[in-house]
């Protein structure tokens, strides 16, 4: 097959879903990885061409190895977008072990997926796009564990850049501010619906990312910081 493949994690809703839609519009074959069975079922029924969904946990090493191998047989993986992640917005004394584990699944998945994709691509001709958060750039009230995760993702991203500098593997860090999605649905004591309504639209953020990632110049945008006007 001659498919140019974009892999997107967390593509069943929010920013991830917008990325899925817009990459399909750009004629990429999109492989969407998410663990929300019901939403993925709807997407599998909606997109018949240039799309394949994979339901599972990106922090599961065996699952990641299997799907990357399967995806590599569908065409040429050009772009990996590590977007999946979950928040936990609490005061420092309120965190429990499950909050920590939930937040760190995104970091684990980013590392596992990047590693396996680099292997099947033989460390050549690949763009790795790590979507983090402005929380990777500063500390925020009630975001101690979430910030710790995002700072870890930034460290991993910067290390990949250093490792593959001057090669055909390009690594891009993306740091968006607040996006108006269901990401905050369980955190109304921290982010009210009124405050969320002022956040950026997922369509606009996805378009900004894709415009920079798929530009046809002989240049690579290393970091994308996206903020509200």
C-alpha positions as a printed Julia matrix, in Angstrom:
229×3 Matrix{Float64}:
   0.0    0.0    0.0
   1.0    3.62  -0.6
  -0.9    5.01   2.38
   0.79   7.83   4.26
  -0.2    7.16   7.83
  -0.77   9.53  10.73
  -1.15   7.83  14.12
  -3.14   9.81  16.68
  -3.7    8.81  20.3
  -6.72   9.96  22.27
  -8.6   10.62  19.05
 -12.11   9.73  20.19
 -12.95  13.18  21.49
 -11.73  16.75  22.0
  -8.55  17.9   20.31
  -7.68  14.36  19.25
 -10.94  13.98  17.34
 -10.36  17.27  15.53
  -6.89  16.05  14.54
  -8.39  12.82  13.22
 -10.93  14.69  11.09
  -8.46  17.2    9.69
  -5.79  14.64   8.85
  -8.39  12.59   6.98
  -9.31  15.75   5.05
  -5.62  16.06   4.12
  -5.77  12.52   2.65
  -3.71  10.82   5.32
  -4.67   7.32   6.4
  -5.44   7.91  10.08
  -4.9    5.29  12.76
  -6.73   6.39  15.89
  -5.88   4.86  19.27
  -8.27   5.35  22.19
  -9.73   3.24  24.98
 -13.29   4.69  24.89
 -15.12   1.75  23.33
 -18.45   3.5   22.7
 -16.97   6.59  21.04
 -14.58   4.51  18.96
 -17.46   2.32  17.81
 -19.24   5.43  16.49
 -16.09   6.6   14.69
 -15.56   3.17  13.14
 -19.08   3.41  11.71
 -18.58   7.01  10.57
 -15.26   6.78   8.74
 -15.02   3.98   6.2
 -12.12   5.25   4.1
  -8.64   6.35   5.22
  -9.33   5.37   8.83
  -8.77   2.53  11.27
  -9.48   2.61  14.99
  -7.64   0.68  17.68
  -9.22   0.32  21.12
  -6.85  -0.2   24.02
  -4.56   1.19  26.69
  -1.45   2.95  25.38
   0.39   2.2   28.64
   0.07  -1.54  27.89
   3.37  -2.55  26.3
   2.06  -5.7   24.6
  -0.89  -3.8   23.1
   1.4   -1.08  21.74
   3.83  -3.56  20.18
   0.98  -5.41  18.44
  -0.8   -2.38  17.01
   2.35  -0.64  15.76
   3.29  -3.82  13.94
  -0.21  -4.01  12.43
  -0.21  -0.33  11.47
   3.18  -0.62   9.78
   1.63  -3.22   7.45
  -1.05  -0.73   6.37
   1.36   1.75   4.79
   4.15   4.2    5.57
   3.93   5.76   9.02
   4.81   9.43   8.52
   3.49  11.09  11.67
   2.97   9.95  15.26
   0.92  12.31  17.4
   1.06  11.54  21.11
  -2.04  13.35  22.31
  -3.7   11.04  24.87
  -3.69  12.0   28.52
  -5.89  12.49  31.55
  -5.85  15.27  34.16
  -6.21  15.27  37.91
  -6.82  18.71  39.37
  -6.56  18.62  43.14
  -4.87  20.36  46.04
  -1.56  18.71  46.99
  -2.94  16.9   50.06
  -5.89  15.44  48.15
  -3.99  13.24  45.71
  -4.35   9.46  45.89
  -2.27   6.79  44.17
  -4.9    6.31  41.45
  -4.62  10.02  40.51
  -0.89   9.62  40.01
  -1.26   6.44  37.98
  -3.97   8.0   35.8
  -1.86  11.04  34.94
   1.29   9.07  34.22
  -0.39   6.74  31.71
  -0.01   9.47  29.08
   3.74   9.69  29.65
   4.1    5.91  29.58
   2.14   5.71  26.35
   4.17   8.49  24.74
   7.39   6.62  25.43
   6.1    3.18  24.43
   4.51   4.38  21.18
   7.5    6.51  20.18
   9.88   3.63  20.87
   7.96   1.06  18.84
   7.3    3.46  15.96
  10.96   4.42  15.76
  11.84   0.72  15.6
   9.49  -0.11  12.72
  10.63   3.04  10.87
  14.27   2.12  11.45
  14.74   5.59  12.96
  14.15   7.32   9.62
  11.63   9.61   7.92
   9.28  10.18  10.85
   7.7   13.13  12.65
   6.91  12.64  16.33
   4.5   15.26  17.66
   4.14  15.31  21.44
   1.11  17.31  22.52
   1.57  18.37  26.1
   0.19  21.5   27.75
   1.2   24.92  28.97
   1.39  23.01  32.29
   4.72  21.67  30.99
   6.09  25.22  31.08
   5.15  26.29  34.61
   3.66  25.12  37.88
  -0.07  25.62  38.39
  -2.29  25.61  41.45
  -4.17  22.3   41.88
  -2.12  20.71  39.06
   0.9   19.31  40.91
   0.68  15.75  39.54
  -0.54  16.86  36.11
   2.35  19.34  35.84
   4.8   16.65  36.97
   3.57  14.42  34.16
   3.8   17.17  31.55
   7.25  18.23  32.7
   8.29  14.6   32.31
   6.86  14.57  28.78
   8.78  17.74  27.97
  12.0   16.16  29.23
  11.39  13.12  27.06
  10.61  15.32  24.05
  13.77  17.4   24.47
  15.86  14.24  24.83
  14.43  12.85  21.59
  15.29  16.1   19.84
  18.87  15.88  21.05
  19.16  12.25  19.98
  17.8   12.75  16.45
  19.16  16.21  15.65
  20.32  16.35  12.04
  18.44  13.19  11.02
  15.18  12.56   9.15
  13.41  12.01  12.48
  11.8   15.31  13.5
  10.42  15.86  17.0
   7.91  18.61  17.72
   6.7   19.72  21.14
   3.23  21.26  21.34
   2.17  23.33  24.36
  -1.47  24.48  24.16
  -3.29  26.44  26.83
  -6.88  25.69  27.84
  -9.07  24.09  25.15
 -12.86  24.02  25.33
 -13.44  20.25  25.51
 -14.82  17.69  27.97
 -11.29  17.41  29.42
 -12.44  19.46  32.42
 -15.81  17.77  33.0
 -14.78  16.26  36.36
 -13.03  19.39  37.61
 -15.78  21.98  37.97
 -14.45  23.16  41.33
 -11.31  24.21  39.46
 -12.49  25.08  35.95
 -16.09  26.32  35.79
 -18.21  25.98  32.64
 -18.13  29.78  32.35
 -14.33  29.84  32.44
 -14.09  26.9   30.04
 -16.27  28.73  27.51
 -13.47  31.29  27.1
 -10.92  28.6   26.18
  -9.67  27.9   22.66
 -11.74  25.94  20.13
 -10.36  22.45  19.41
 -10.81  22.99  15.66
  -8.54  26.05  15.72
  -5.87  24.35  17.83
  -5.88  21.25  15.6
  -5.57  23.39  12.47
  -2.64  25.32  13.95
  -0.84  22.08  14.8
  -1.46  20.48  11.41
  -0.47  23.61   9.45
   2.9   23.59  11.2
   3.48  19.83  11.18
   2.65  19.32   7.5
   4.3   22.43   6.05
   6.16  21.7    2.82
   9.15  23.95   3.42
  12.57  22.52   4.18
  12.12  23.62   7.78
  10.88  22.04  11.0
   8.96  23.9   13.68
  10.51  22.53  16.88
   8.02  23.92  19.4
   4.44  25.16  19.08
   3.06  27.24  21.96
  -0.63  27.99  21.41
  -2.37  30.56  23.58
  -5.64  32.45  23.58
  -5.69  35.96  22.09
